[in-house]
Amino acid sequence: MSNAEHNPPDLIAIEHDDYHASHVGRTADGRQFFATTPFIPAGPGHAGREFVAVYLFDPHGGFLEARIDDVGPREGFDQRAAQRVFERRIADLGPIQFGRIEVRPFEVKRFDTIFGLIARPPQEDDEGGWWVEAQPGNFMAFHHPWDSGEYDT
């Protein structure tokens, strides 16, 4: 394992795509953004939750702000209402350009839940190195090489 895999990343790249990274890019003033829909999975005794999140970063990838909306429990989820919230959050950014971003891992707590791109060290029995996970929901997982822009789902 290389030194880069033994340490958490300074920056991770997210390549714009048509899936989980469909809303990444830059605002007119040069800030980077990542708009997404994290979730808490449903499980025994709880319905789970759906969220809309827009994370903002400075031009060098430093975390600036998280704009997060709780759009309801997963059961009986109103997809249209959530889409309106998502579209409003995108419109709030003003003129944007979709494309690759490079940002630092971060975490924030909202609604008693940890959100962010969270760096996770390797497990004792795992030789795979560090991961950065989009949480909650762990719906995107990034690994070395950090500049690839690729993620696992």
Backbone as a ProteinNet text record, in pm:
[ID]
protein_1_A
[PRIMARY]
MSNAEHNPPDLIAIEHDDYHASHVGRTADGRQFFATTPFIPAGPGHAGREFVAVYLFDPHGGFLEARIDDVGPREGFDQRAAQRVFERRIADLGPIQFGRIEVRPFEVKRFDTIFGLIARPPQEDDEGGWWVEAQPGNFMAFHHPWDSGEYDT
[TERTIARY]
84.5	0	89.6	57.8	137.7	110.9	198.5	178	45.1	4.2	-121.8	-240.6	-230.6	-339.2	-338.2	-224.2	-212.5	-266.3	-291.6	-334.1	-466.4	-545.8	-668.6	-634.7	-722.4	-692.1	-704.9	-625	-643	-760.7	-767.5	-875.3	-923.7	-1052.9	-1105.3	-1169.7	-1157.3	-1221	-1355	-1453.1	-1583.1	-1607.3	-1610.1	-1630.6	-1780.4	-1823.2	-1963.5	-2007.8	-2125.5	-2178.9	-2331.1	-2394.8	-2541.2	-2606.1	-2530.5	-2584.8	-2580.3	-2505.2	-2499.5	-2426.2	-2342.8	-2266	-2321	-2451.9	-2513.2	-2520.9	-2508.1	-2516.9	-2393.2	-2279.3	-2153.8	-2099.3	-2032.7	-1976.9	-1936.9	-1947.8	-1904.8	-2013.6	-2018.7	-2107	-2035.1	-2108.2	-2050.2	-1934.2	-1935.6	-1826.9	-1711.1	-1713.4	-1600.4	-1612.3	-1716.6	-1734.4	-1769.2	-1731.1	-1766.5	-1890.5	-1973.1	-2092.1	-2112.6	-2181.5	-2224.2	-2365.8	-2464.6	-2604.5	-2643	-2708.1	-2733.1	-2853.7	-2887.7	-3003.7	-2965	-2899.1	-2863.8	-2989.2	-2972.1	-3087.1	-3042.2	-3135.5	-3117.3	-3201.5	-3139.6	-3217.2	-3323.9	-3435.5	-3538.5	-3488.6	-3536.9	-3498.6	-3602.3	-3577.9	-3674.3	-3699.3	-3825.6	-3861.8	-3842.5	-3789.2	-3778.6	-3797.4	-3860.9	-3900.7	-3788.8	-3676.6	-3572.3	-3611.3	-3520.8	-3546.7	-3484.5	-3539.8	-3486.2	-3447	-3338.8	-3288.5	-3249.3	-3244.4	-3182.6	-3066.9	-2948.5	-2830.8	-2754.2	-2714.2	-2622.4	-2502.8	-2386.5	-2262.4	-2184.8	-2134.2	-2056.8	-1913.5	-1821.8	-1678.3	-1614.8	-1503.7	-1431.9	-1364.2	-1305.5	-1243.4	-1131	-1074.6	-965	-1012.4	-1145	-1200.4	-1232.6	-1206.2	-1238.5	-1388.9	-1439	-1582.5	-1625.8	-1736.7	-1792.9	-1925.8	-2016.8	-2154.5	-2229.6	-2326.8	-2418.8	-2560.9	-2635.7	-2777.5	-2855.2	-2916.8	-2978.7	-3125	-3210.2	-3353.3	-3395	-3472.8	-3534.8	-3664.5	-3674.9	-3793.5	-3885.3	-3862.9	-3960.4	-3913.5	-4001.7	-3970.4	-3969.7	-3894.5	-3883.4	-4016.9	-4091.3	-4221.1	-4320.6	-4388.5	-4483.8	-4416.5	-4293.4	-4210.7	-4273.7	-4281.4	-4338.2	-4224.2	-4201.6	-4091.6	-4105.4	-4225.5	-4245.2	-4209.5	-4252.3	-4219.6	-4068.6	-4004.2	-3858.4	-3788.1	-3837.6	-3779.7	-3791.7	-3903.4	-3920	-3818.6	-3795.1	-3694.2	-3556.6	-3524.9	-3395.6	-3378.6	-3478.7	-3471.5	-3456.6	-3525.2	-3512.1	-3370.3	-3314.1	-3176.2	-3076.9	-3096.4	-3009.3	-3027.5	-3151.9	-3178.3	-3115.4	-3113.8	-3053.8	-2904.9	-2841	-2697.8	-2671.2	-2774.5	-2755	-2697.8	-2632.2	-2573.8	-2468.1	-2478.6	-2384	-2333.2	-2221.7	-2167.4	-2133.7	-2191.6	-2163.1	-2024.5	-1955.9	-1824.1	-1755	-1636.3	-1553.7	-1525.3	-1527.1	-1486.7	-1379.8	-1303.3	-1204.3	-1221.7	-1261.9	-1301.3	-1239.4	-1235.6	-1184	-1296.1	-1262.9	-1362.2	-1409.4	-1533.1	-1590.9	-1708.2	-1753.5	-1876.6	-1943.8	-2077.4	-2159.7	-2274.1	-2325.7	-2437.8	-2563.1	-2666.6	-2798	-2903.1	-3015.3	-3125.7	-3076.2	-2982.9	-2924.3	-2858.6	-2807.4	-2746.3	-2617.3	-2515.8	-2390.6	-2401.2	-2374.2	-2374.5	-2234.2	-2204.5	-2080.1	-2012	-1888.5	-1795.9	-1695.1	-1715.8	-1648.4	-1537	-1416.5	-1299.6	-1307.3	-1289.1	-1293.1	-1159.6	-1094.4	-967.1	-990.4	-884.5	-898.8	-928.5	-1003.2	-1029.8	-901.6	-889.3	-768	-736.3	-838.8	-816.8	-830.5	-838.4	-859.3	-732.1	-682.8	-563.7	-600.6	-729.5	-777	-750	-701.9	-673.3	-795.7	-780.2	-883.9	-996.4	-1115.5	-1231.7	-1290.2	-1357.6	-1438.5	-1579.9	-1673.5	-1811.4	-1906.4	-1999.3	-2107.7	-2210	-2230.8	-2319	-2424.8	-2541.5	-2582.2	-2622.4	-2624.5	-2664.8	-2550.1	-2427.5	-2310.3	-2339.9	-2392.5	-2433.7	-2324.3	-2214.2	-2095.3	-1974.9	-1879.2	-1758.7	-1637.7	-1549.5	-1430.4	-1308.4	-1210.4	-1088.7	-970.8	-853.2	-730.4	-735.3	-695.7	-636.3	-743.2	-721.4	-820	-851	-765.5	-788.8	-858.7	-903.9	-967.9	-1107.3	-1176.5	-1312.5	-1415.9	-1372	-1461.5	-1503.4	-1617.2	-1667.8	-1738.2	-1750.5	-1827.5	-1964.3	-2063.5	-2197.8	-2237.5
-117.1	0	124.1	223.1	344.6	436.2	535.3	632.5	703.7	735.5	805.4	724	592.6	507.9	495.3	523.8	515.2	638	745.7	872	917.4	992.4	1045.6	1146.2	1163.9	1255.6	1401.3	1486.6	1630.8	1676.9	1626.2	1658.8	1531.8	1529.3	1422.4	1487.2	1423.8	1470.8	1400.9	1477.8	1421.9	1464.9	1366.6	1391.8	1400.9	1504.9	1520.1	1399.6	1344.3	1231.2	1239.9	1135.2	1132.8	1055	1030	948	1028.7	984.2	1055.5	1189.2	1206.7	1331.7	1417.1	1412.3	1489.4	1638.5	1675	1815.8	1856.8	1852.9	1905.5	2006.9	2109.6	2209.9	2334.5	2448.5	2577.4	2682.1	2771.6	2887.1	2997.2	3102.8	3212.8	3280.2	3278	3341.7	3246.8	3126	3034.1	2931	2942.1	2838.6	2706.1	2597.7	2463.7	2418	2336.8	2285.9	2137.9	2072.9	1934.1	1928.5	1910.1	1897.4	1751	1700.7	1557.8	1527.3	1400.4	1356.8	1244.4	1279.1	1176.3	1120.9	1008.3	943.2	859.2	837.1	739.8	619.9	503.4	386.1	350.5	299.4	247.2	118.2	89.5	-33.4	-70.4	-177.6	-218.6	-105.3	-64.4	36.9	181.3	207.5	345.8	352.5	462	476.8	528.8	569.5	631.3	774.7	848.9	988.6	1016.8	1113.2	1163.1	1309.4	1350.9	1487.4	1541.7	1672.1	1742.7	1820.3	1807.7	1876.4	1944.7	2066.7	2138.4	2177.5	2127.4	2158.1	2257.6	2361.3	2464.1	2464.3	2485.9	2484.5	2607.6	2652.8	2763.5	2712.2	2800.9	2757.5	2655.1	2645.4	2551.8	2423.4	2408.5	2285.3	2288.5	2399.8	2409.2	2419.4	2346.2	2345.3	2482.4	2533.3	2661.8	2648.3	2569.1	2571.8	2447.7	2405.8	2297.8	2350.5	2338.8	2375.4	2245.1	2203.6	2071.1	2084	2016.1	2012.4	1869.2	1850.7	1722.1	1718.3	1627.7	1621.4	1504.8	1442.7	1347.8	1204.8	1123	980.8	910.2	803	727.4	663.8	617	556.8	667.9	656.9	758.9	886	874	986.7	1058.9	1192	1274.3	1318.9	1242	1267.8	1404	1442.5	1571.5	1687.5	1681	1788.2	1795.4	1681.5	1678.8	1736	1705.1	1758.6	1910.2	1964.5	2110.3	2172.7	2109.6	2158.9	2155.8	2045.4	2031.1	2140.8	2160.3	2261.7	2402.2	2430.2	2560.9	2581	2476.5	2486.1	2510.6	2446.8	2469.6	2613	2658.4	2795.2	2898	2869	2961.5	2985.6	2893.4	2907.9	3012.9	3051.5	3144.2	3070.7	3143.7	3077.5	2974.2	2856.3	2748.7	2683.6	2615.5	2534.4	2398.4	2293.6	2158.4	2117.2	2040.3	1990.2	1931.9	1883.9	1820.9	1919.6	1868.5	1947.1	1870.9	1942.8	1883.1	1949.5	1868	1921.5	1841.9	1904.2	1839.4	1760.7	1647.3	1577.3	1669.8	1651.5	1734.4	1659.8	1709	1658.7	1769.4	1767.8	1859.8	1780.6	1829.7	1762.2	1848.3	1787.4	1849.6	1741.5	1780	1685.9	1562.1	1583.7	1473.6	1367.8	1409.5	1318.3	1381	1298.3	1345.7	1339.2	1452.7	1465.6	1498.2	1465.6	1510.7	1405.8	1440.3	1349.1	1311.5	1198.8	1163.1	1062.6	1099.1	1011.5	899.3	776.4	656.8	583.1	559.3	486.2	339.3	273.7	130.3	52.4	-55.4	-144.9	-221.8	-272.3	-345.2	-459.8	-531.1	-647.6	-613.6	-483.2	-439.5	-373.7	-421.3	-362.8	-260.1	-225.3	-140.3	7.7	52.4	193.9	275.1	405.6	500.6	504.4	542.4	568.9	702.6	769.6	886.5	853.5	859.4	818	936.9	942.8	1040.2	988.5	1064.5	1023	1129.3	1092.2	955.4	879.2	749.2	662	590.9	641.8	581.5	544.1	641.2	616.5	645.3	703.8	723.7	696.5	620.5	591.7	611.4	699.8	735.1	668.7	633.6	569.6	616.7	580.2	613.7	552.1	615.1	749.5	857.9	952.2	1054.2	1150.7	1159.5	1251.7	1185.1	1060.4	989.8	1044.4	1097.3	1144.8	1034.8	910.9	796.2	755.7	689.5	644.7	510.3	441.4	317.9	350	266.9	285.4	165.5
0	0	0	-83.5	-92.5	26.2	46.7	153.6	140.4	18.1	-4.7	46.4	43.6	92.3	243.8	308	453.7	524	450.6	509	448.7	526.7	468.4	358.3	262.6	152.1	194.1	131.1	146.4	62.2	-60.7	-153.7	-221.3	-252.6	-337.6	-459.2	-571.7	-694.2	-709.3	-757.7	-794.3	-938.5	-1025.1	-1167.7	-1195.4	-1263	-1299.1	-1382.8	-1351.3	-1426.4	-1430.8	-1477.4	-1487.3	-1373.2	-1266	-1157.5	-1028.2	-927.3	-798.7	-807.4	-906	-919.9	-1034.2	-1053.4	-1162.2	-1131.8	-1004.9	-966	-886.8	-954.8	-900	-1000	-949.3	-1038.3	-963.1	-1032.7	-977	-995.5	-898.9	-906.8	-983.4	-1017.5	-1094.3	-1021.7	-887.3	-810.3	-780.6	-839.7	-826.6	-715.9	-632.4	-530.4	-597.5	-533	-580.1	-503.2	-568.2	-500.5	-532.5	-440.3	-454.7	-400.1	-488.4	-449.2	-458.6	-354.7	-348	-260.4	-250.5	-173.3	-76.3	32.7	131.6	199.4	267	330.1	448.2	538.5	646.7	608.1	590.8	550.3	654.1	606	695.3	758	874.3	943.1	1045.7	1117.3	1219.3	1319.7	1329.2	1427.6	1384.9	1264.1	1217.4	1066.3	1024.5	884.5	795.1	852.2	772.7	737.8	672.1	634.6	499.5	429.7	302.8	323.3	258.1	270.6	133.7	125.2	13.3	74.7	15.3	68.5	-43.9	-17.5	-105.5	-20.3	-57.3	12.1	-72.7	-8.1	-77.2	-28.1	-121.2	-94.2	-158.9	-102.4	-165.7	-293.2	-372.6	-498.6	-481.4	-358.6	-333.1	-265	-247.3	-191.8	-44.6	23.5	165.3	186.7	283.3	313.1	365.3	311	353.1	425.1	367.3	416.6	371.6	455.3	419.2	429.6	323	319.7	308	419.3	425.9	464.3	389.1	416.6	445.5	551.4	582.4	503.3	407.6	322.8	357.6	474	524.6	537	595.4	611	476.1	468.1	342.3	304.5	403.1	374.8	343.2	231	190.3	141.4	99.5	56	-63.1	-55.4	-162.8	-255.3	-360.5	-453.7	-521.9	-557.3	-624.4	-532.5	-408.9	-313.7	-292.5	-280.1	-262.8	-385.3	-503.8	-627	-632.1	-584.2	-578.5	-483.3	-369.9	-274.7	-340.5	-407	-474.5	-580.1	-662.6	-767.9	-709.9	-598.3	-533	-481.3	-421.9	-370.6	-484.1	-597.9	-713.8	-763.8	-773.7	-820.6	-727.4	-596.8	-498.7	-524.9	-595.7	-624.9	-732.6	-807	-917.8	-1037.2	-1128.1	-1245.6	-1202.8	-1261.1	-1227.5	-1354.5	-1338.6	-1447.5	-1389.1	-1446.2	-1400.2	-1446.2	-1362.6	-1396.8	-1275.2	-1297.1	-1193.7	-1080.8	-957.3	-842	-765	-685.1	-595.7	-460.5	-359.5	-229.5	-115.9	1	121	189.8	249.5	331.8	444.8	488.5	594.1	655.9	770.5	828.6	908.5	907.8	984.6	1045.6	1156.3	1220.7	1205.3	1151.1	1136.8	1161	1219.3	1243.1	1319.6	1414.4	1492.6	1405	1290.5	1193.4	1141.1	1118.5	1060.4	908.6	842.8	697.6	651.3	526	466.7	382.7	348.9	281.2	389	449.8	574.5	549.3	593.1	577.9	680.4	633	718.5	706.9	822.1	817.1	782.6	736.4	707.3	835	820.6	932.6	963.8	1084.5	1123.9	1030.1	985.3	899.3	750.9	718.2	580.4	528	418.1	355.8	249	241.6	134	149.1	262.5	279.5	318.4	313.7	351	247.7	294	210	251.8	160.4	192.6	148.1	244.8	219.4	224.7	130.9	136.4	236.7	343.1	452.1	477.7	530.6	561.3	434.5	447.7	338.4	270.6	287.2	223.6	78.6	3	-134.8	-236.4	-190.6	-274.4	-184.6	-234.5	-156.8	-247.5	-205.4	-282.4	-220.8	-303.6	-256.1	-339.7	-298.8	-370.7	-509.4	-615.6	-621.7	-609.9	-521.3	-484.6	-598.5	-696.8	-807.8	-926.7	-910.3	-1022.1	-1052.5	-952.2	-971.9	-970.9	-954	-956	-814.5	-803.7	-674.3	-689.9	-577.9	-571.3	-511.7	-545.3	-489	-407.6
[MASK]
+++++++++++++++++++++++++++++++++++++++++++++++++++++++++++++++++++++++++++++++++++++++++++++++++++++++++++++++++++++++++++++++++++++++++++++++++++++++++

